[in-house]
Amino acid sequence: MSDLARRAEKLDATDELAAKRGEFELDDTVYLDGNSLGALPAAVPGRVEDVVRRQWGRLRIRSWDESGWWTAPERIGDRIAPLVGAAPGQIVVGDSTSVNVFKALVAAVRMAGPGRDEIVVDASTFPTDGYIAESAARLTGCALRPVRPAELPGALGARTAAVLVNHVDYRTGRLHDLPSLTAAVHAAGALAVWDLCHSAGALPVGLDAHGVDLAVGCTYKYLNGGPGAPAYLYVRRELQDRFDSPLPGWNSHADPFGMSPAYTPAPGALRGRVGTPDILSLLALEAALEVWEGVPVEAVRAKSLALTDFFLECVTAYVPPGAVECLTPLAHAERGSQVALRCADAGDVMKRLIDRGVVGDFRHPDVLRFGFTPLYVGFADVERAARVLGEVLGEMLDEVAGGRAE
């Protein structure tokens, strides 16, 4: 056993979150793709079976009331709230991240008021956020300006209505400074909209503490809600009476069963609802969130940084010199919960890793992404992943050298 493997054993033995691993359905694979799809919490299958067989199968329509289906979007929102630093009553769960980005941006422009006709979007954003921002700009008559997050403070002005930023860059794992950037947006008189897809469940966010106006996020990554699990929308309490959704639906009506032809918005975060909730996926998410009971987000963050530090150390030890370039910042304050490595033939490298039981993912054209979910990833996983990566890259270099010799 190598020194790094022995260290991994010791670190796992003292890991305060190690017991959480038993609450997930896992196998011998090293699963480092939780930044795309989280592992299955063990409680979910039984809960979904109950929802299907008893709540839907036997209670049927009565479950909207008796099983709490109708209030699920805000009830589950309140379960997510502590994970992103929000008080209850400010998050509603439903629809996709893309739909919630659209709601948030258009509502932000409407709240910004006259004279503000510009939407600023993170130039490095996940593509869909950019597509939605462009559509929202056309709909509201705004100009769209892509700006790198580091350049935001100097790019905002009297015309800026809303600013959409990703908390963590999905390619590189860079963590952007939410407190200072939110303050800069507010100093310019605009509203801050944050995409938390790659941070919620991996690190403290502090939505209330830092005065974030609106935020969105998915629940199938670090929150382990399952493929296609519904997203969420955060509306700061002070803005809720002014939140004017571009997608008013009967579920966000003040009297949804009154069936009035005129729309009157419901009070509070309920204004973020649209149509009939996705009950099966909502309640699967609710069961998945139970793994967070008794888990401080600060402990998750501490382990995340320890895991990524150890992975980078192991990569340095095992990977042939010069074979990879780390794109993820080394500074803790600038790092999310993933490590992105650039290398030649990255797609082929990832296929070989998966064949050997190490699952990460590949992003075009040359990036290997490894996501570290502290609730179920251990230090032995990290050591094994780096060791196998070193073996694969070493073999590929030998193959290239052998081809040249021929």
N, C-alpha and C positions, 0 to 999 in steps of 0.2 A: 504494500500500500504506500502511495506517495505521501509526502508531507502535506500536500494540499488536500488529499483525501482524508487524512487523519484530522486535519483542521476542520474539514466539513463535518465530520462525525461529532466533534466537540461542539461546534456551533449549533448543530441540530439538537444536541442533548440539552442545551441551555436555552433553546428557542421558546419563548413564552407563547407563541402562536402555533407551535407544532401540533397540538391536539386538534386544531381546526381541520387539519388535513383529513382526519377520519370522517369529517362531515361531507366529503365529496366522493363521487364515483370516479376512482382513478385506477390506473393499471401500472405496468412497469415502464410505460413511456415517460420520458421527461417532457412535460407539456409546458412550453414557453410561448404559447400563442394566446394567452388570456387577454391580451390587448386587442384581439380580434373576436374571440368567442371564449367566454369563461367556461370552466368545467362545470359539470352537473352537480349541484348540491343534492345529497342523498335523500333529503326530505321531499324533493319535488315530485317524483313519480307517484308516490302514494297520495299526495295532495291533489294532483291532477286527476287521478283515478276517482277520488271522492267527488271532485267537482263534476266530472263527467257522469259517473254512475248515480250518485245520490242527488247532488244539487240540480243537475240538468235532467238526469234520467228519471228521478222520482218526484222531486219538488217542482221541477219545470219552472213555469212563470213565477211561482211563489218565491223563487230564490232571489229575484231582484230585491225583495224586502227581507225575507227570512235569512238568506245567506249573505246579505250585505253587498250584493253585486252593485247596486246603484251608487253606493258611497265608496266603492273601491278606488277610483282614481285619486281622490284626495286622501283617503286613508293610507294608501301605499305611498303617496307623496310625502306624508308625514313620517313614514319609515325611512325614506331616503334623506329627508331633511338633515338629520344629525350628521350624515356622512359628507355633506357639502357645507356644513356650518350655517344652517338655516333654521329659524324657529318654525313651529308648526303653522299651517295655514297659508303657506306661500308656494307650495309645489303641487301641481296636478300631473298625474301620469296618464299618458295616452298619445296616440298617433306616433309618427316616426320622428326622428331627429330633424329630418328635412322639413317636415310640416311645421314643427315647432320653431325652427329657425325662421321660417317664413312669417309665422304669427308674430314672433318677437320683433323682427326687423320692421315690419310694416307698422306694428303698434308703436314701436320706438319713434319712428318718423312722425307718426300722428301726434305723439305726446311732445315731441321736440318743438313743435309750433312753427309759425310762419317765418320765412326767411332762411330756414335751415333746409337746404335742398341737396345735401350730399351724404351719401353712405360711404363709410370707410371700411374696407374689409382687409383682413390679414392676407397679405400677398402669398403667404406660404400655406394657406388654408387647405383643408380637405376639399377636393374639387366640388363636391355637392354644395358645400357652404357657399362657394363662389358662384355656382350656378343660381342658387336661390337668391343670393344677394343681388345678382344682376337682374333677376326677374322682379324682385321687390323694388329695386331702383326704377325700373321702367314703369311699374304699376303706380308708384308714388311721385313720378316726375323728378326723381333725384338723379344726380350724377353719381357714378360709382368710381371710387378711387382705391385701387389695391396699394397697400403700404406694408412694408416689413414691420413687425412689432417693435423692433428696436428704434425705428424711426417715427413711431406714432406721435410722441409728444410734440415734435416740431412740425408735424403735418396737419394738425387739427386747427380749426379756426371757427369763425362766426357762422360759417355756412354748414358746418358739420352737424348732422342730426343724430346719427347712430354709428357706433363702431362695433364691428363683429370680429372677435379674436378667439383663436383656439388656445385653451390654457396650456396644452401640451402639443407640440408639433408631431403629427402622426408618423412622419417619416423618420425624424431624427431622435425623437424623445426629448427634445429641448423643452424645458418648463419656462413659460413666460411669466413675468412679474405682474401677477394680477393686482396686487394692492397699488403699485405705483402707476400702472397703466390705467386702472380705473380712476385714480385720482387725476391723471392727466386728461382723461375724457371729460370728467366733471368740470375741471378747470376751464375747458373750452365750451362748457354749457351743453354738452351732448350727453347721450345715454350710452351706457356700456352694456353690450350683449356678449356673454362668454359661452363658448362651446366647451363643455366639460367631459366630452366623450372619453378622453384618454387620461383623465385625472380623478374623476369621482370613483371612490373605492380604492384608490391607490395612494392618496395623499390628502392632507387637509386643504380645504378650499377657502372657507371663511366668507361665504357670500354676504351674510349679514354684517359681519365685522368690517368688511371693506366697502360696504355700500354699493355692491353690484346691483344694477337695475333689473336686468333680465338675464336668465341663463337657461341653457338647454343641455341635454345629454342623453346618451343611450344607456341601456341597462344590461346589454348582453356582453359587455367586456368585463371590467373588474367587479361589476355587481352581479355577474353570473346568472342573469335572468333568462337565458336561453335564446336560441336563434330567432331573430325577428321580434324579440321582446319589446314592449312599448317603451317609448322615450318619455321624457318629462320636461316640464316647463316651469321655471321659477319666475315669479313676479314679486318684486319687493313690495312689502306691505304698503308702504307710502304711495306706491304707484297704482295700486289695484283699482281704485275708483276711477282712474283715468285710462286704464288699459282698454283700448278699443281694438278688438280682434278683427282681422280681415276675414276670418272664417267663423262668423256667428252661426251657431247651430242650436238645435232644440235642447241639447244637453247643457248648454251654457245660458239658457234662458232663465230669468228670475222665476218663471212659473212654467216649467217644461211641459206639464200635462194640461196647461190651459189652452194649448194649441192656438195661441193668438197669431194673427197674421203680422202683427207688429212686434219687432224684437225689442225686448227689455233685458239688458244683461244682468246676470246673477251677481251677487256681491262677492268680493274676494277673488281668490285664485280660481274659483269655478269658472270665471270668464274665459279661462284657457281651454275649457272643454269644447268639443264640437258635436260629434255624433255619438251613437251608441258605442260604449266601450267594448274593447276586445277582451271579453271576460276570461276565456281560457288562458291566454297568455298573461293577462294581468294577475290572475291568481297563482299561476306558476311563478311569476316574479315575486309575489308576496311570500310564497313559501321559500324561495331562494334567499330572500333578504333575512330570513331567520338566522342564517349563519353569522350575521353581524352582531347578534345579541352578546353584550358584554365585551365587545372588541373596540378599544379606543382607536380612532383613526391615526392618532400619533404613534401608536405601537406599530401599526401597519406601515407607516412612513419610515420609521426607524429600521424595520426589517427590510423594506424595499431598498433603501440605500445600502444596507449591509450586503444584501444579495447582489446588487449591481456592482458594488465595489469588489466583492469577491469574484464575481464573474470576470470582470476586467483584469483582475490579478491573474486568474487562471488562464485567460486568453493570452496574456503576455507570456506566461510560463509554457503553454502547450502549443501555441500556434507558431508556425515558422515565421521568422522576422520578415516584415514587409508584406506579408500575405493579406493582411486586413488593415483597414483604417477606421478608427472609431469616429463616428459622426456625432455621437451623444456627448454633451458637455461633461467634463469630469467634475466640475464644481457642483456640490450637492444642491445649491440654491437654483441651479439651472437644469436639473435633471428630473425627468419624470420617473416612470417605473418600467422603462424599456431601454435596451441597448441596441443601437443600430450600427452595424459594421458594413463598410463598403469593401467589396472584393471582386476580383475577376470571376466571371462565370457563376455569379451568385445564384441564379436559378438552379443550375446543376448542383451546386454545393448544397442548397436546401433540400433538393430531392434526395441526395445521398444521406444527409442528416436524418431525414424522416425515415428512410429505409433502415437506419440503425437505431431508431427509437428516440430521436431527439426532434421535437416538433417546434419549429418557429415559423416564420413566413418570409417571403421574398417580395420586395417592392422594386418594380422596374426603375432603372435598368440594372442596378448593381448593388442593391441594399439587402442585407440580411437583418431581419428584425427579431429580437428576442424580448418577449414580455414577461415580467416577473410579478406574479400574483401572490403576495405574501401569505394569504390564507392557506394555500396548498403547495407552494413551491418551497423546497428545502435547500439547504446548502450542498447536500450530496447531489441533488439534481443539477445544481449549478456547476459543480466540479466535473460531473460526468459530461454535461453538455459541452463545456470548453474542451475537455479531453477528446471527445469524439470529433469536434470541429477541427482540432489540431491534426487528428489522424486523417480526416478526409482531405484537408488542404495539403497535408504532406504527401498523400498518395497522388493527388492531382498534379502536384509539382513534379513528382517522380515520373508520372505519365507524360508530361510535357517534355521533360528532360530526355526520357526514353525515345519519344518521337523524334526529337532533334538528332539524337545519336544515330537513329536509323537513316 
